[in-house]
Structure formats: structure tokens, C-alpha cells
């Protein structure tokens, strides 16, 4: 879940700063080249509206960098470290430079394909999907129901618990990246030899609505396409485009609100991020074995409905991409975030330790 207060091993609350360069709220400068204002407006929606558990402020004008407590460097447009240093000079050693990406190493620097070793020794902090990052940009989370009161009210929408009695199709997925390293389309095509799955998006034969990216600011609980999938199918294929450590995108979380069972395939530690008994793990099954499993569950409602027992005990996040930056806001309030730290071998940390691998061959 989103940590409102991080605790030390002793159980004591981590102290919070009360004064920053610009007052009582920490400020960050976002450096992104090019600067897509529409995209970042969506990403920082919760920050700007004051809906994060702890507040922070974001600015985009490099000329005001002296007023920022930290600087975020978006990796996608970072041509090389020399250019970044020049644009942000002179560097203030009291200002941590935070590497930000929402993607795996395969796609994080997609504009320039800069070798990551060029950024060795540049960053003080990291913000990625990786659970060992200094700030975590996770696309969703699930909390025990006894902790729901800790969340902002707008993050909490009770999940649909009733399983409709009307006929439902077996499986559905939404895919628009047709060249994923995980070979998910190959897996799906082999699955379709034994059982049906409807594929929506640019990589399939079916269409529904507009693309669903962060900048579109869609609501998973009201989006008509997600609702149609959640109520019209038994299973949803939440297959990742890359097999990398900890990588879990919004595909896993988008449909937890509905009475549909996700089928996951990736390198995340799924038992650590999803409730027990809430999903089918395709990593452990061949396409044929998966088809047999889903068809069996479809023919045995009493077994299928066991996959929704978790909803009695857990609450899924319904906000998704709009709250990606909230964990950074919380971290900016902690003195520890400003202590000396340098990623001397950034390439090793980001690439080697991400443990990315190919999918089905």
C-alpha cells in the first residue's frame, strides 16, 4: 500500500521535515525534454489537487531550480549526462537529483537509447516501479480493509462483489504494444488453439473506446470498456510487455474492481502485491495447460467464485496512474531523503539488477 508513514525496524515513525526551501511544503523541479505539459498535468493531478497523503509542489521552470528541494530527471528524454548537467548547472550538492522512469530499462530511454553507464555517478535518488527504489511509482496497490481509513477518501471505491448470472465469455485482454519483449502475443496465439480470448487494441481484431494511458485520466471504475470487460468475461489477461523484476503495470490493477479474475504473466513477485487466491499465474502454465485450467473454472462456478473471497478482506486501489507521484511527495518530507547518496554504478543497479529476460520462445 502507499506508505503514509514509513516505520523503522523499531516500529517508530520516521521523522518528518517541517521547513523547506519554499516554506512548509517540499518543492520539486521536473526536468523533461521535451516537456509534454498535457502528460505531466495528468501525472501530477493528485499532487496539484492536494489529494496525496502528504503534500508537495512541482515546478517546470529550470530558472527557478534554486527554490526546489529536489530535481526530477525524466529518463526518456535524457540524451546524455553531459546535456543534463549543462541544462541544470550549476549543481547544488544539497539538492538530490532523482532519476524518474515508469518503464523498464528496455523502454526508459527510448528517444535516444543512451547507454545507462553514461549516467554512472549522476543520480542521488531513484523513482521507478522497482520496490528497492528510493521512491516507488507503482500503478496500484491493495490494502487490508482495516487500513482503508488511512487512505484519501477519493482513492477508495468499494469493489463490485456480485458475480453476474448472465452468460459471460471466457477471456479478454487489451494490448496495443505489438512488439513486446515478453512475447505475450505468441503465448496468446498458442492459447487460442485450445480456448478463445478476445484481444482488443492495436494488436487484436476488436475495438472499444480510446487508448487508456495516464494522460487520458480514465477512471477504472467507470470506464465503459473496462466495465464491459469486467462484467462480460470470466478472465482478464494482464500480461506484461517485459519480464523485469518488480514490473507490474496498470493492467493488473485496472480490473480488480470488477468480478473478473486476472491472469498474470511477468516477473513480479505476485504473492507480495496481490491478495492470495485472487489471480491465475500463467508463468507456471503452458498455453495448453492454462486453457485447460480456465475452461475447467468456467465450467465449475463454485471453484471460480473462490477467486473473489479476497474481496471480503482487502480493498484495491482505483486511482492508478494519477497518483504515481504521491509516494515521492511523502519521501520528500523525510530527512533521510536528503542524506548523501550516489548511484556510482547506475547501469548495474538499473539494468543488471532489474533481471530482465525474454518471454516464451
N, C-alpha and C positions, 0 to 999 in steps of 0.2 A: 504494500500500500504506500501511498505518498506519506513520507515521514513528516509529521508536524513538528516533532522534537526528536532529534537523534539522541540515543542514550549511550552512555559509556558502559563498559562491562560491569561497573559497579552498580548500574541502574540509575545513576544521577543524570539529570538533564544536562545536555550540552549548553554552555552559556551562550547568550546572545549579545551582540553588539547593540548599542543604543544610539550611537552617533556615527555619521558617515560624512564623506566629503561635502555632500549637498544637503545635510540635515539629518533627520531621523530615519530616512528610508535609503537603502543602498541603491546606487545607480550603476548601470552597465552601459557601455558603448558597444553597439553591434557594428562590426566591420564585415560587410558582404559586398563582393564585387563580381557581377553587378548587383545593385540594390533593387530587389523586386519588392516594392512597397506593399503591393496587394498581398503577396505571400506572407511577409513578415507581420503585417497587420493582423492576419488570421492567427499566426503562430503566437503572437503576444496578446491575443484577445483577452485572456484571463488576467494577465498582468495589468493591462490598461484598465480593465473594468474593476479591478480590486477584488477579484474572486479567488485569488490564490490564498492558501492558509497564512502565508506571510507575504507582505508587500515588497515590491521593488520597482524601480523606474528604469526605462530603457530609452536611450537616445541613439541617433544615427549620424549626427554631425561630428566628423572627426575633429573639427576645430574646437569642440567642447570636451575633448578627451581628458583634460586635466580635472574636470569635475566628476569623472567616473571613478568608481571604486574598483572596477574590473573591466577588461576589454574582451569581448567575444569575437573570435575569428572563425568565420564560417568557411569550412574547408573546401567546399565545392568550387569556389572561385579564387582560391589561393594559388596564383600562378607559380610562385616560388617564394622562399623565405626572404630573399633579398627585397622583393617588391613589397611584401608585408611590412618588413622592418622600416622601409623607406616611407610608406604611407602613414605609419603610426609613430614615426620619430618626432621628438626624442622619447626614448622608452623610459618610463618611470618604474624603477625596481620595486616600488611598493604596490604597483598595480598588476595583479596577476593576469596573464594572458590565458584565456580559456579557449581551447580548441573545441569547436562545435560541429557535430555532424549527426544526422538522423539515419545515415546509411552505413552499410558495411564498408570495409576498405575497398571492395571491388568498385563501388559507385561514389564514394565520398568526394573524390577529386575528379569528377567526370568531365569537367570543362577543359582541364589542362593535362590530366594524367601525370601530374608531378610526382616524382619518386618521393615517398614519405620520409626517406632518410634525409632529404633536404631540410626537414623540419626538426631534426635531432637538436635538442638543446634550446628550442624556441618556446615551448609551452610550459606553463606552470601548473595548469589545471586542465582537465578534460571533461567534456559533456557529450556522452554518447549513450546508446542503448545498453552498453556493457555495464554489468552490475558492479564492477570494480572501478568505474569512472568516478571522478570527484563529484559530479552531478549527473543524475541518470535521466535520460529523455525517454522514458517508457511511454508507450502508446495507450496503456490501460493498466488496470490492476483490479484485484478482488480483495475485499476485506471481510473479516468476520462480522456478523451482524452486530455484535456487542461494541464494535468500534465505529459504526456508521455515524454516531453522533459527533465524531471528531472531524468529519468531512464537511466542506461547504455545502449548504443545502442544495444548490443547483447541480452538484455532482451526483446527487442521489435520486434515482428514479426506480421505484420497485420493479423488479423483473417480471415478465409475464410467466406465470407458473402453470397455467392451464394448457394442457396439450389438446389441440383441437381434434374433434372426432371426424371431421371431413377428410376425404381421401387426400393423401399427400404423396408427392413424387419422392424418389429415393434420395437424390443428392444434387447439390448445386455448388457452383463456385464462380467468383468474379476475378478475371485475370486480364490485364492489359499489357503486361511486360512479357512479350513472347519469346525473349531470348535469355531467360533466367538461367543462371549457372546451376541451379538445383535440378534442372531437367524435369520440372514438375509437369510440363505438358506431355512429356514422354511417358511418365508414370500414369497420367490420366488417360492417355490414349490406350495404354495396355489395360488399365482398369475397365475401359469401355468395351473390351472384348467380352467381359463377363457380366457387367451390370451398367445401367445408364447413369450418367451425370450430365447435367445441363451446364454449359460453360458460357457465361456472359462476359462481355467486354471485347476488346480488340482481338483477343486470341480465340474467341469462340464463335458460335453461329447464332447467338441470341443477344438481344439488346434490351436495356432497361435504363432509362434516365440518363443523367450526365455523369461524367467521371467523379469519383469520390476521393479527392485529395484534401489535404489540410486547408488549402486556400479556398475551397468551396464551402467550408464551415458547415458541413452537413451534420445532422443530429441522428445518431444511430437508432434512437427510439422512435423517430417519426419519419425517417426517410422511406418513401414508398417502395423502393426496390429492396432495401434490407428487410422491411416489414413483409413484403411478398415472399422473400426467401425464407424468413424465419417462420412464417405461418404456412407455407406451401410445400416445404421439403422436410425430410427427416434428418438429413445430414448436410453439413457445410464444409467443403474442403478449404481449410485455412493453410495452404501450402506456401512456405516461404520461397522467395526468389533466390536466396543464398543460404547455404549451410554454414553459419558462423556462430560461434559461441555467444549465447545470451540473446541472439537476434530474434525478437518477437515483434511483428508489426501489428497494425490495427486490425488486420484480417482475423486474428484470433479473438479479439475482444468485441468487434462490432456486433456480433450476433449473440453474445452471451445473454443479452436482454430477452431473447425470444426462446420459445420451446423448440430449439433445434440443437443438435449435437455437433460440435466442431470435430473435424478430423484433422489432426495436426501432422505436419511433416517439416522438420527443421532440426537445428542443433541446440535449441534452447533446453534448459532444464525444466520441462513442462510440469513435473510434480511440484516444483518450487513456485510456479507462477499461476497455476490453475488449481481449482478445488479438486480433491480426489474424486474419481469416478465421474468427471464431467466431460470427458473427451475420449476419442479413439485415437491411438497413436499409430499412424501409418508407417513410422520408421521401423516398427517391429514386424511389419507385414508386407508380403509381396502384393502386387496389384490383384492377383487372383485371390489371395488369402483375405485381403481387405474386402473385395467384392462379396466373398462368401460370408464374412462377418456382418457386413451391413445388411445383406439380404436376410440373414438369419434374424437380426434385430428387428428388421422391418416386418417380419412375419410373426414376431413374438412381442407384442406390445408390453407385456408385463416386464420383460427384460429391458426393453428400450426405455421405459419410463424410469428405471432405476438411475439413468444418467441425469435426472433432474432432482435427485434427492439433495444435492448440494445447495439448491436454492433456498432450502429451509434454514441454512446456517451461514450463507455468505451473500454479500452484495457486490455485484460487478460495477465497475466504473462505466459511466455512459457519456463521458466528455470527450475522450480520445485526444486527437491532435491539438485541440485548443488549449489544453493545459500542460503541454510539453515543457514549458519553461518554468512551471511553478516550483519544481524541485531546486532549480538554480536560485530562485528568489529566496528560498529557505536557507540554502547553503551560504548565501551572501551575508546572512545575519550572524554567521559563526566566525569567531576569531581564528579558528583553525584554518579557514579557507584562505587566509592572507599570510600564513606562515610560509617560509622559504621552501620551495619545491621546484624541481626542474625535471622534465622528461628528457633526460640526456639521450636515451636511445628510443626515440618516439616510434621509429619504424618497428622495433621489436615489440613494444607494448601494443601498438595499434594493429599491426599486421600479423606478426608471428603468434602473439597471444590471443588473437581472435580465432585461431584454429579453423579457418575457412577451408571447406573441402567441396569436392564435386558431388553431385547427387547421383541418381540412378544412371548407370551407363547403358 
